[in-house]
Amino acid sequence: MMGFTNAEQLRLLLQSVLLGVGVGLLYDALRALRRHFACGRAATAVYDAVFWLVVAAALFEFGIVFAIGQNRFFALAGVAGGMVMYFMLLSDAVLAVLGGALGAAARIWGAGARAVRWGCGAVGRIGIPEKFRSFEKKIRKSSSLFRRKGIK
């Protein structure tokens, strides 16, 4: 089994740092969802389980594909370092952006729901459902054309 050259090990370390940044971003995305929806203990446990399943799968895939199945402990240190760098430099900004995006999405959703309720109320006031019912009664009556052919 061939070893890694120094350049390949450096590239693996940088890739592991990027993986750590991605893990931190996933954590913040789930944290923003948890904060926005004010989750209880059960939902927090579900978010944590999703986080750890994704992280375990990512680390496994990283170890198989990039580290070629060899134990590279500096790669794990790179993942941890990438997470620390992300949390120190970018976490607050990302949480602010995600919180704002979730708030905007909630306002848009609320406006859409109000528009649908208003539309349903307007349809009820106009009397369109009654017009549909009378039209349906006319269609339901059997036509003389169909009676001659043996169709109801």
Protein Blocks (a to p, Z undefined) as FASTA:
>chain_A
ZZddfklmmmmmmmmmmmmmmmmmmmmmmmmmmmmnopafklmmmmmmmmmmmmmmmmmm
mmmmmnnopacfklmmmmmmmmmmmmmmmmmmmmmmmmmmmmmmmmmmmmmmmmmmmmmm
mmmmnommmmmmmmmmmmmpccfklmmnopZZ
